[in-house]
Amino acid sequence: MVTKTAYFDLSSRNTFRMRVKCALFVEVTEEADLAALDWDALPQPVLVMGGGSNLLFTKDFPGTVLHVAICHSSHSCHSERSEESVTCGAGVVFDDFCAWAASEGLWGPENLSLIPGEVGASAVQNIGAYGVEAKDIIAGIRAWDRTAARFVEIDPAQCAYGYRTSRFKTEWKGRYVITAVTYRLSRTPQPRLDYGGVRKALSCHAGRSEESLTPQDIREAIIGIRRQKLPDPAEVGSAGSFFCNPVISREHFDRIVATAREDNGPAYEVPHYDTPDGIKVPAAWMIDQCGFKGCRQGGAQVYPGQPLVIVNATGTATPQEIIGLEQQIIQTIERKYGITLHPEVEHV
């Protein structure tokens, strides 16, 4: 089924709660709907949007917002490998998929629990948290190819997945409309505990071996961490983590350590993670060090519990207030640390 609404109010369709409209809102519930659409007749450009959880609308959108509300799911078992393949429609709420997998004792997405958004966006954004990224479990992607006017199966190896990015966000932007994602899950225990305080959050399970932990144990720990640190988008408007964590050279990191020890004492340790590409320094730490935690500009605020998040504190913040605070943070970090932060949130 296809529904179309002109001059649609997007306030309830974006988690930042920006009060903006689009020229046309289109929602489809079946794959065949995409093939039947008269794409050339739609107000341009066309923006495919899931749950609106990683977007900042900077003004009214002049084109078409397309929501793919395909919500089927299926799974198949590969008993000889203790694996299961699970295919979810692009409109399935991603955390609903995580909850289902944990309840079934299937490993893979548990560290990604409570990330807002829908399944289709997970493959575009390469969502990640607590040491796991979507690319680690994506086995296949089905999409409508607007250029070729046909449905295609996309190998995730072709997607050039990186930190919060993929070809869907760069050279393929606007070409593919994802309709379903297949995930590769396992019944073999594989807990990932060494990131972001997960092991500490599992202290209630002290005395148990890691092999005895269940996906549900990990999911509950992750949910506890996220609820303690992050605002509930149902209560406070935000788009989650606003900035990407920068990856820098060892030499650059050593300079930051020297600066931090001048400010905090010679024994001070700068939080960081080693990656194949360099040293990842938490953007939240830099933002906090520069005094932005809780900082407010109009209706926009750096969330007091997690400086990586900018929130619509009043519910009436304007895009200009969000962007103003964003730019103030970027400029201050650049002056102090020589690092240019890049937003994870897509500006539209």
Order of alpha helices (4+ residues) and beta strands (2+ residues): beta-beta-alpha-beta-beta-beta-beta-beta-alpha-alpha-beta-beta-beta-beta-beta-alpha-alpha-beta-beta-alpha-beta-beta-alpha-beta-beta-beta-alpha-beta
